[in-house]
Amino acid sequence: MFRISFIITAFILSASLTLKAQNTSGIDLGPEINLPSGNFSNLSGIGLGFSVKASFPVAKDFAISISGGYANFFGKRASVLRLADLTYVPLKAGLKYYLSETFYAEGQLGAGLALKDGQKTVVIWSPGIGNQFSLNNEDKLDFGIRYESWIGQNDKLISANRTNAKGFVGIRLAYVF
């Protein structure tokens, strides 16, 4: 799935090199819904959180992005066993490339700081796309979707955690200041 997304993103990037973007500094804040995939879906069915992201232009179509937030993945429950929630503060930085005036592709790297005992800091990487919608002359909403992978193992999730990678699709709607 990642390879297909990467190929589509690369094609869109190469096809849109002549488009012009409105690349301005901004801060946005919004809620997130995170949908675990692969083996991670054995541990959690859904994650909720929020994030703050700042973008700083460095060239005509490029910006540096920095983000931080809060993410909680609710542990699955069975008749006898309840898996612990995974609660983290993800901190990421990356590059954002504007494919058109409002549409962008973004890649970020960072770390997820554990907030509960038995959980360890994880390495994060995430490619994604998004679009900013104007509400009026100055107000905007930013809608983004990304695939995110957390690499690192937790001590207290015994047999349910057989992999070091936890992947999910993140959906975010944010208000741009």
C-alpha positions as CSV (number, residue, x, y, z in Angstrom):
1,M,0.0,0.0,0.0
2,F,2.8,2.4,0.8
3,R,4.5,1.8,-2.5
4,I,1.3,2.6,-4.4
5,S,0.9,5.8,-2.4
6,F,4.5,6.8,-2.9
7,I,4.3,6.2,-6.7
8,I,1.0,8.3,-6.9
9,T,2.6,11.1,-4.9
10,A,5.8,11.1,-7.0
11,F,3.7,11.3,-10.2
12,I,1.6,14.2,-8.8
13,L,4.8,16.0,-7.7
14,S,6.5,15.6,-11.1
15,A,3.3,16.6,-13.0
16,S,2.7,19.8,-11.1
17,L,6.1,21.4,-11.1
18,T,4.8,24.4,-13.0
19,L,1.9,25.2,-10.7
20,K,2.2,28.2,-8.3
21,A,1.5,28.1,-4.6
22,Q,0.6,30.6,-2.0
23,N,3.3,29.6,0.5
24,T,2.9,31.6,3.7
25,S,3.7,31.0,7.3
26,G,0.9,29.7,9.4
27,I,-0.1,27.8,12.5
28,D,-3.0,25.3,12.5
29,L,-4.7,23.4,15.3
30,G,-7.1,20.5,14.9
31,P,-8.4,17.1,16.0
32,E,-7.3,13.8,14.5
33,I,-8.8,10.4,14.0
34,N,-6.3,7.6,13.6
35,L,-7.2,4.2,12.1
36,P,-4.7,1.4,12.9
37,S,-3.7,-0.9,10.1
38,G,-1.9,-4.2,9.8
39,N,-0.8,-5.9,13.1
40,F,-1.5,-2.6,15.0
41,S,-5.2,-3.2,14.5
42,N,-4.9,-6.2,16.8
43,L,-3.9,-3.8,19.6
44,S,-6.3,-0.9,18.9
45,G,-9.4,-0.2,16.8
46,I,-9.1,3.6,16.8
47,G,-7.0,6.5,18.0
48,L,-8.0,10.0,18.8
49,G,-5.9,13.1,19.4
50,F,-5.1,16.6,18.4
51,S,-2.1,18.4,16.9
52,V,-0.6,21.9,16.4
53,K,1.4,22.4,13.2
54,A,3.5,25.4,12.1
55,S,4.7,25.9,8.5
56,F,7.6,28.2,7.6
57,P,8.3,28.9,3.9
58,V,11.9,28.3,2.7
59,A,11.3,28.6,-1.1
60,K,8.5,29.4,-3.5
61,D,6.8,26.0,-3.2
62,F,8.5,24.5,-0.1
63,A,8.0,25.0,3.6
64,I,9.4,23.4,6.7
65,S,6.7,22.0,9.0
66,I,6.9,21.4,12.7
67,S,4.2,19.6,14.6
68,G,3.4,18.4,18.1
69,G,0.3,16.9,19.7
70,Y,-1.4,14.2,21.7
71,A,-2.5,10.8,20.5
72,N,-4.3,8.0,22.4
73,F,-4.9,4.6,20.8
74,F,-7.6,2.8,22.8
75,G,-6.6,-0.8,23.7
76,K,-8.9,-3.5,22.5
77,R,-11.0,-5.4,25.0
78,A,-11.7,-9.1,25.0
79,S,-13.9,-11.1,27.4
80,V,-10.9,-11.8,29.7
81,L,-8.2,-9.4,28.5
82,R,-8.0,-5.7,28.1
83,L,-5.0,-4.2,26.3
84,A,-3.6,-1.0,27.6
85,D,-4.1,2.3,25.8
86,L,-1.1,3.6,23.9
87,T,-0.7,7.3,24.8
88,Y,2.0,9.5,23.2
89,V,3.1,13.0,22.4
90,P,4.2,12.9,18.8
91,L,6.8,15.6,17.8
92,K,7.7,15.8,14.1
93,A,9.4,18.0,11.6
94,G,9.5,17.8,7.8
95,L,9.0,19.3,4.4
96,K,5.8,20.4,2.7
97,Y,5.7,20.9,-1.1
98,Y,2.8,22.8,-2.6
99,L,1.6,21.0,-5.8
100,S,-0.9,23.8,-6.5
101,E,-2.2,26.9,-4.7
102,T,-3.9,24.9,-2.0
103,F,-2.9,21.2,-2.4
104,Y,0.3,19.9,-0.8
105,A,2.4,16.8,-0.2
106,E,4.3,16.4,3.0
107,G,6.8,14.1,4.7
108,Q,7.7,14.2,8.4
109,L,10.1,12.4,10.8
110,G,10.2,12.6,14.5
111,A,9.7,10.9,17.8
112,G,6.7,9.8,19.9
113,L,7.2,10.4,23.6
114,A,5.4,7.8,25.8
115,L,3.1,9.1,28.5
116,K,2.5,5.8,30.3
117,D,4.7,3.3,32.2
118,G,5.8,0.3,30.1
119,Q,5.8,2.3,26.9
120,K,8.9,3.5,25.2
121,T,9.8,6.4,22.9
122,V,9.1,5.5,19.2
123,V,10.6,6.8,15.9
124,I,7.9,8.2,13.6
125,W,7.8,8.7,9.9
126,S,4.8,9.9,7.9
127,P,4.1,10.8,4.3
128,G,0.8,12.6,3.6
129,I,-1.2,14.9,1.4
130,G,-3.6,17.8,2.3
131,N,-5.6,20.7,1.0
132,Q,-6.4,24.1,2.5
133,F,-9.9,25.4,1.9
134,S,-10.7,29.1,2.2
135,L,-13.6,30.0,4.4
136,N,-13.4,33.7,3.6
137,N,-10.6,36.1,2.8
138,E,-8.4,35.1,5.8
139,D,-9.8,32.0,7.5
140,K,-8.8,28.6,6.2
141,L,-9.4,24.9,7.1
142,D,-6.6,22.4,6.4
143,F,-7.8,18.8,5.6
144,G,-5.0,16.2,5.6
145,I,-4.6,12.5,5.3
146,R,-1.4,10.6,6.0
147,Y,0.0,7.2,6.6
148,E,2.1,7.1,9.8
149,S,4.4,4.5,11.2
150,W,5.7,4.2,14.7
151,I,8.8,2.1,15.2
152,G,9.5,0.8,18.7
153,Q,8.3,-1.9,21.0
154,N,6.4,-1.7,24.3
155,D,7.3,-3.9,27.3
156,K,3.9,-4.6,28.7
157,L,2.1,-5.7,25.6
158,I,3.2,-9.3,25.7
159,S,2.0,-11.6,22.9
160,A,-0.2,-9.1,21.2
161,N,2.8,-7.0,20.2
162,R,4.8,-9.2,17.9
163,T,6.0,-6.4,15.6
164,N,8.2,-3.3,16.2
165,A,6.1,-1.2,13.7
166,K,2.7,0.3,14.4
167,G,1.1,1.8,11.3
168,F,-2.1,3.8,10.9
169,V,-3.9,6.2,8.6
170,G,-4.4,9.6,10.2
171,I,-7.2,12.0,9.2
172,R,-6.9,15.6,10.4
173,L,-9.1,18.7,10.0
174,A,-7.5,21.9,11.4
175,Y,-8.2,25.6,11.6
176,V,-5.4,27.7,10.1
177,F,-4.5,30.9,12.0
